[in-house]
Structures are given as structure tokens and as C-alpha cells.
Amino acid sequence: MKSLRIAFLSPFRPLKGGIAKFSDLLLESLVESGCEVQPLPFRSIYPGFLDRKSPELSATAVSERGPDDGIVLYNPLTWFRPVRTLKSMDPDVVLMAYWTGFLVPLYFLVSAMSRRKCVVLLHNYSSHEPWFFEPFMQKLLNRFPDAFITLSGAVDRELEAAIPGKPRLKLYHPVYEPAGKRYSRSEARRELGLGPDGPVLLFFGYVRRYKGLDLLLDAMPALLHSEPTLRLVVAGQFFEDPAPYREMIARSGISDKVILHEGYVPAERTGLFFAAADAVVLPYRSATQSGVVQLAGGYALPVIVTPAGELPGMVLHGRTGWIASEASAQGIAAAVEEFLSARPDLEAIRQEIASFNSRFSWSEFAHKASEFLERQSGRG
């Protein structure tokens, strides 16, 4: 039987960020599953002067550019490029990665002009930081796709409430396997200027208000009272002014216990931070799902999460991580203290995480997604 021909509209590397990374790995997995996939890439998502001023577009960064013939989201003259590619490729189905309403006009145009079955891969349905035009964009998004693929139960439920009965497939965020150099614990701590002793917590990824770094910083004095050797490493790009965070650290008297590594962490350096840590903390105020949990899983590190969105469903409490009672400094402090008191056996928790991760493979994701896409194309 002829391979399923998929046109995949999404950011891809060298654009930075979780969406580009996810789409690269999904493309590879779909090809390995027997599909023929044509990427329809972006050259850039938003202009450089909006850096740190448009956090909802921050799923891709501006300091890297995609191919010259890629889509420039803020230049509608480039929106016809994927339409021309679709006409020459004649795919069975178009898969569109979606995480923000700013994409809707482009996707609507591509859907209308290509006259192909379109399936939207929903990383989020609602923006983490809502903006005034979003309700209109959501109404438009509800109209043109033939089907949806969701990555969490929270997004799936939100979609069902908005568009009941629309074909959709609920999947999951697969685990990210380690990339780049593998570091030993002692080597990583030495390179980061950390001593060999004492527990280290890691906050990793883009810093945006909904991710709650301020809540974690508020929890640090209490944690240091019970565990004076504790340190916190913050590694990621700030998409808001970092000055208030620095002031909070100084005001709390924890400057010698919090190490800031500001800026995007490339894949080849990611392992350095995870190797140095004892646990990854996600103090999120809100969430649907998180690639950071799956990244930590790839490095066999436990996670400490708040009960936000789908995060609790990604953790086995006391076995692969710890779940705070609430998204507050007090709730986070209690969960971290529970983790520190447990002092889990590293090898035992790695085995638990490996067993848990086996449910979230890229190959299984691609297999289920390709079957669904084939059905929606009318071939299956």
C-alpha cells in the first residue's frame, strides 16, 4: 500500500524552543513508522524587537532562523509558500502544530487554499497568558480543522467543551531522550561551580510568570532553614524582566544558594544541568502538560510538581516524583521537604522512572498518530 503522505506545518530546528524540538522528533518518528513526511517550516515566528515582549510567541526564539524559503509568521506575503508546496506535493493530510492563536489566520488560509484534510496538533488550546483577541481566534480555529490531536487530558477536555463531537485523538507528550554529552554528577557540579555535597534543585526552561519561579524562590528560605546545604539552579531564558527575580533573591538573603544561568540552553548543554541536580522542580501556576517533565524522565530524575493541569497525571507520587498540595510557596516547600526527607534510593527511582517512561515512547506516539491521520485522510 502507498505510504501516507503528510505535510507537516510547524517550527523545526534550528528555531529554538520546545515546539521545534517536539516537531523534529515527531517528524523522524513518523518517517520511521513508514509515512512520507514533507516539513513546511517557519523561517521565523516573530520579529526580534518583540523578544521578551510577546511571551505567548516564545515557543520559538528569534536568535536562530529557519530556511530562507520558510514561513515568516508576521509577513503574510510568505503565507502562500506552503500552499504552493502543498499543490506540488499533493499530500493525503496536512498536520499543523498549534500552541497560540496568532497562528490561526495562517492556518485558516492554508486550509482554505490547499483543500486538503487538515488535522491540528494541539500543544495548548488556550494561551498560558490570555490576550484580548484569543476568543475570536479560538472560534475560527473551531471551524476549519477536520480533526485534532491533543497531548494531554486537560487540553482534550477543553477541546471537547468547545467543539463537542469533533474527531480527536488524545495522546501524550513522549519522553525526551538525553542529547549531547553525558556528564557524571561530579563532573557536572564541578563545571557549574557547585560543590560535590548537598542537594541541588533545578528549575529548567523558559521563565514566564505562569511557571511560578517566584513561588519557588519564596519557598527557598524555609527550605534552607531545614536543609542549609540546599542549592537551586535556574537555567533558562527569561521572557520577562529578570530584575524582579534578582531583587527577590537578594532581598531574601539567598544569593549564595541560587545560581542563575540566564539564556537559552542548547541541547548539547542540557545534560550538564540535569546531571548536577537531584530533582527538577516545576512550580507552575497553570499547565496543560510539560516537556520538562519528559525531559527529566529521559535523564531519570524525579520531578516535584504543583497540582496544575495535567502535571499530577505525569507523576507517580513518591516513586517518580512528588506532587505539591497547592501551587503556592508553602505547598512547594512542603513537597520539596517531603522529597528531601525521603532521600530516595537513586537506582530504585531510576528503575521506577524507566518503567513509567516506557508508556510514553515516540514510536508508539507516531504509530497511533499515523493511524489516526490515515483515517482522517479518507484512506483508512
C-alpha positions in Angstrom: 0.0 0.0 0.0 1.2 3.5 -0.8 2.8 5.4 2.2 0.7 8.0 3.9 1.8 11.4 2.6 1.8 14.0 5.4 2.6 17.7 5.1 3.7 18.9 8.5 3.4 22.6 9.1 5.4 23.6 12.2 8.5 25.3 13.5 11.5 23.0 13.2 15.1 23.4 14.3 17.3 25.4 14.0 14.4 27.5 15.5 14.7 27.2 19.3 12.2 26.0 21.8 10.0 23.0 22.8 7.7 23.1 19.8 10.5 22.9 17.3 12.2 20.1 19.2 9.0 18.2 19.5 8.2 18.6 15.8 11.7 17.4 14.8 11.4 14.2 16.8 7.8 13.6 15.7 8.8 14.0 12.0 11.6 11.5 12.5 9.3 9.0 14.2 6.6 9.3 11.5 9.1 8.6 8.8 10.4 5.6 10.8 6.8 4.4 11.0 6.6 4.3 7.2 5.0 7.7 6.4 6.2 10.1 3.8 6.5 13.5 5.6 7.1 16.9 4.0 8.0 19.6 6.5 6.5 23.0 5.9 8.9 25.0 8.2 8.9 28.5 9.6 11.8 30.9 9.0 10.8 32.9 12.0 7.8 33.4 14.3 8.1 37.0 15.4 10.4 40.0 14.9 13.4 40.4 17.1 12.2 43.6 18.8 9.3 41.7 20.4 11.8 39.5 22.3 10.6 39.3 25.9 7.6 41.4 25.0 5.4 38.7 23.4 5.8 35.7 25.7 3.0 33.7 24.1 5.1 33.5 20.9 8.1 32.4 22.8 7.8 28.7 21.9 10.4 29.6 19.3 13.2 32.1 19.7 14.4 34.7 17.3 18.1 34.3 17.6 18.1 31.4 15.1 16.4 31.3 11.7 14.8 28.6 9.7 15.3 28.0 6.0 15.1 31.1 3.7 12.0 29.8 2.0 10.2 29.1 5.3 7.2 31.0 6.6 7.6 34.3 8.4 4.5 34.5 10.6 4.5 38.2 10.8 4.8 38.6 7.0 1.6 37.4 5.3 3.3 37.6 1.9 5.1 34.4 2.9 2.0 32.5 3.8 1.5 31.4 0.2 4.7 29.4 0.3 3.2 26.3 2.0 0.2 26.5 -0.3 2.5 26.2 -3.4 4.3 23.3 -1.7 1.1 21.5 -0.9 -0.1 21.8 -4.5 3.1 20.2 -5.9 3.3 17.6 -3.1 -0.4 16.6 -3.1 -0.4 15.2 0.4 -3.1 13.0 1.9 -3.4 15.1 5.0 -1.9 18.3 6.5 -0.7 18.2 10.1 -0.5 21.7 11.8 1.3 22.2 15.1 -0.6 24.7 17.2 0.1 26.5 20.5 -1.1 30.1 20.1 -4.0 31.9 18.4 -1.5 34.0 16.5 -1.2 31.1 14.1 -4.9 30.8 13.3 -5.0 33.3 10.3 -2.1 31.5 8.6 -3.6 28.0 9.2 -7.0 29.1 8.1 -5.5 30.4 4.8 -3.6 27.2 4.2 -6.6 25.0 4.9 -8.9 27.0 2.6 -6.5 27.2 -0.3 -5.0 23.7 -0.1 -8.4 21.9 0.0 -6.8 19.1 1.9 -7.8 17.3 5.1 -6.3 19.3 8.0 -5.5 17.9 11.5 -4.3 20.3 14.2 -1.8 19.0 16.8 -2.8 20.9 19.9 0.0 21.6 22.3 -2.3 24.1 24.0 -5.9 25.2 23.2 -5.9 28.3 25.4 -2.8 30.5 25.9 -1.0 30.4 29.2 -1.2 34.2 29.2 -4.5 35.2 27.6 -4.7 38.1 25.2 -7.8 40.1 24.2 -8.2 38.6 20.6 -7.9 35.0 21.6 -11.6 34.2 21.9 -12.2 35.3 18.3 -9.2 33.2 17.1 -10.5 30.2 19.0 -13.8 30.5 17.3 -12.1 30.5 13.9 -9.9 27.6 15.0 -13.0 25.6 15.8 -14.3 25.9 12.3 -11.7 24.8 9.8 -9.8 21.7 11.0 -11.2 18.3 10.2 -9.8 16.8 13.4 -7.4 17.4 16.3 -4.7 15.5 18.2 -4.2 16.6 21.8 -1.3 16.0 24.1 -3.0 15.9 27.5 -6.3 15.2 29.2 -6.6 18.8 30.2 -6.4 20.1 26.6 -8.7 17.2 25.4 -11.4 18.2 27.9 -11.1 21.8 27.0 -11.5 21.0 23.3 -14.5 18.7 23.9 -16.2 21.5 25.8 -15.5 24.0 23.0 -16.2 21.6 20.0 -18.2 18.6 21.2 -18.2 15.7 18.7 -15.2 16.9 16.6 -12.9 14.0 15.8 -9.9 14.0 18.0 -7.2 11.7 19.4 -5.9 12.1 22.9 -2.2 11.2 23.1 0.6 12.3 25.4 3.9 14.1 25.4 6.6 11.5 24.7 9.8 11.3 26.7 12.8 13.2 25.5 15.9 11.0 25.4 19.2 12.6 26.6 21.1 14.5 23.9 24.6 15.7 23.7 27.4 14.9 26.1 26.6 12.7 29.1 28.1 14.1 32.4 28.8 12.4 35.6 27.3 14.1 38.7 30.8 15.2 40.0 31.8 16.5 36.5 28.6 18.5 36.1 28.8 20.0 39.5 32.4 21.0 39.1 31.7 22.7 35.7 28.8 24.6 37.2 30.8 25.7 40.2 28.8 23.6 42.7 30.4 21.7 45.5 30.1 17.9 45.5 27.9 17.7 48.6 24.3 18.8 49.3 21.1 18.5 47.4 20.6 20.5 44.2 17.2 21.5 42.8 16.8 22.5 39.1 14.3 24.9 37.5 14.8 24.5 33.8 13.3 26.2 30.7 11.7 29.5 29.8 10.9 31.8 32.7 7.4 33.1 32.4 5.0 34.1 35.1 2.8 31.0 34.8 5.8 28.8 35.5 6.0 30.1 39.1 9.7 30.6 39.6 8.8 33.4 42.1 6.8 30.8 44.2 9.9 28.6 44.3 12.1 31.5 45.3 9.6 32.4 48.1 9.9 28.8 49.3 13.7 28.8 49.5 14.2 30.5 52.9 12.0 27.9 54.6 13.8 25.1 52.8 17.2 26.4 53.7 16.2 26.6 57.3 15.6 22.8 57.3 18.4 22.0 54.8 21.2 24.6 54.8 23.2 22.8 52.1 20.4 23.0 49.6 21.0 24.9 46.3 18.8 25.9 43.4 20.0 26.2 39.8 17.8 28.2 37.5 18.7 27.6 33.8 16.7 29.1 31.1 15.7 32.2 29.0 13.7 34.9 30.7 10.7 36.1 28.7 10.1 38.8 31.2 12.3 41.3 33.1 14.7 39.2 35.3 15.4 42.2 37.6 12.5 41.4 40.0 13.7 37.9 40.4 17.3 39.0 41.2 15.8 41.5 43.7 13.7 38.8 45.3 16.8 36.6 45.6 18.8 39.5 47.2 16.0 40.6 49.5 15.6 37.0 50.8 19.3 36.7 51.5 19.6 33.5 49.4 22.1 34.9 46.8 24.7 32.3 47.7 22.2 29.5 47.3 20.6 30.4 44.0 22.6 30.1 40.8 21.1 31.8 37.7 22.2 30.7 34.3 20.2 33.1 32.1 19.7 32.3 28.4 18.6 29.5 26.2 20.2 26.2 27.0 21.1 24.3 23.7 20.5 20.5 23.6 24.2 19.7 23.8 24.4 21.6 27.2 21.1 20.3 28.7 22.7 17.2 30.2 25.1 19.3 32.2 22.3 20.8 34.3 20.3 17.6 34.8 23.4 15.6 35.8 24.1 18.1 38.6 20.6 18.0 40.0 18.9 15.7 42.5 15.4 16.7 41.3 13.6 19.1 38.9 11.0 21.5 40.3 8.1 22.7 38.2 6.3 25.2 40.5 3.7 26.1 37.8 0.7 28.2 38.5 -1.1 26.7 35.4 -0.2 24.0 32.9 -1.6 21.6 30.3 1.4 19.3 30.1 5.2 20.0 30.2 8.1 18.8 28.1 10.3 19.5 31.1 8.8 16.5 32.9 9.5 14.3 30.0 13.0 15.7 29.7 13.7 15.0 33.3 12.3 11.5 32.7 14.9 11.0 30.0 17.6 11.7 32.5 15.9 9.5 35.1 15.5 12.5 37.5 12.5 12.8 39.9 10.3 15.9 39.5 8.5 18.0 42.1 5.3 19.5 40.6 2.3 21.5 41.6 -1.3 20.2 41.0 -1.6 22.3 37.9 -3.3 21.0 34.8 -2.1 17.6 33.8 1.1 17.7 35.8 -0.1 15.3 38.6 -1.0 12.7 36.0 2.6 12.7 34.7 4.0 11.7 38.2 3.7 8.7 40.5 3.9 10.4 43.9 6.8 9.1 45.9 8.0 6.9 43.1 8.8 9.1 40.0 8.3 12.4 41.8 6.4 14.4 44.3 3.2 16.4 43.9 2.6 19.6 46.0 -0.7 20.1 47.7 -1.1 23.5 46.1 0.6 26.0 43.7 2.0 28.2 46.5 5.3 28.8 48.2 4.1 26.8 51.2 2.8 23.9 49.1 6.0 23.7 47.1 8.2 23.9 50.2 6.3 21.0 51.8 6.7 18.9 48.7 10.4 19.6 48.5 10.8 18.8 52.2 9.0 15.5 51.7 11.4 14.7 48.9 14.4 15.7 50.9 13.2 13.7 53.9 12.6 10.6 51.8 16.2 10.7 50.3 15.1 8.2 47.6 17.5 5.5 46.5 18.8 6.7 43.2 18.9 3.4 41.5 15.4 2.4 42.7 13.9 5.7 41.5 15.6 5.4 38.1 14.1 1.9 37.6 10.6 3.4 38.5 11.1 6.2 36.1 12.3 3.9 33.3 9.3 1.7 33.8 6.9 4.7 33.8 8.6 6.2 30.7 8.0 3.0 28.7 4.4 4.1 28.3 5.5 7.3 26.5 7.7 6.3 23.6 8.0 8.3 20.3 7.5 5.2 18.2 4.1 4.4 19.9 3.1 8.0 19.6 3.9 8.1 15.8 2.1 4.8 15.3 -1.1 6.0 16.9 -0.9 9.4 15.2 -0.3 7.9 11.8 -3.3 5.6 12.1 -5.5 8.5 13.1 -4.2 10.7 10.3 -4.8 7.9 7.8 -8.4 7.6 8.9 -8.9 11.4 8.7 -7.4 11.5 5.2 -10.1 9.2 3.9 -7.6 6.4 3.0 -8.0 4.3 6.1 
